[in-house]
Amino acid sequence: MGCFRVLLAILFPPLSVIDQGCGSIIIVFLLTLCGWVPGVIAALVILNNPS
């Protein structure tokens, strides 16, 4: 997980998980619509996943 990806996850969470699959993008987008903090947390968790 690079510094650019972390910064992107903080600024615009759905864009940071674009290469993780459609399901991840939708989940992070919906959580971001509910609130910025849940979207950021979900994006960081997905990016931190080693698989």
PLY file of the C-alpha trace (Angstrom):
ply
format ascii 1.0
element vertex 51
property float x
property float y
property float z
element edge 50
property int vertex1
property int vertex2
end_header
0.00 0.00 0.00
1.72 3.13 -1.22
1.52 6.65 0.09
-0.38 7.76 -3.01
-3.04 5.08 -2.47
-3.48 6.09 1.19
-3.80 9.75 0.24
-6.29 8.84 -2.47
-8.25 6.71 0.03
-8.51 9.69 2.34
-9.50 12.19 -0.36
-11.76 10.03 -2.56
-12.20 6.48 -1.23
-13.98 4.82 -4.21
-11.23 5.85 -6.62
-8.55 4.24 -4.47
-10.10 0.76 -4.71
-10.79 0.88 -8.45
-8.50 -2.10 -9.18
-9.92 -4.27 -6.40
-13.11 -5.21 -8.23
-16.62 -3.95 -8.83
-17.98 -5.16 -5.47
-15.36 -3.25 -3.51
-16.03 -0.08 -5.46
-19.78 -0.32 -4.83
-19.36 -1.04 -1.12
-16.93 1.83 -0.60
-19.09 4.17 -2.68
-22.21 3.37 -0.66
-20.36 3.77 2.61
-18.95 7.08 1.40
-22.48 8.24 0.60
-23.49 7.36 4.18
-20.57 9.30 5.54
-17.02 10.18 4.63
-15.41 8.37 7.58
-16.98 4.93 6.93
-15.90 5.17 3.29
-12.32 6.00 4.24
-12.18 3.18 6.79
-13.57 0.66 4.30
-11.13 1.78 1.60
-8.15 1.49 3.96
-9.27 -1.96 5.11
-9.66 -3.16 1.51
-6.29 -1.71 0.52
-4.61 -3.27 3.55
-5.94 -6.74 2.67
-2.94 -8.77 1.39
-4.91 -10.85 -1.13
0 1
1 2
2 3
3 4
4 5
5 6
6 7
7 8
8 9
9 10
10 11
11 12
12 13
13 14
14 15
15 16
16 17
17 18
18 19
19 20
20 21
21 22
22 23
23 24
24 25
25 26
26 27
27 28
28 29
29 30
30 31
31 32
32 33
33 34
34 35
35 36
36 37
37 38
38 39
39 40
40 41
41 42
42 43
43 44
44 45
45 46
46 47
47 48
48 49
49 50
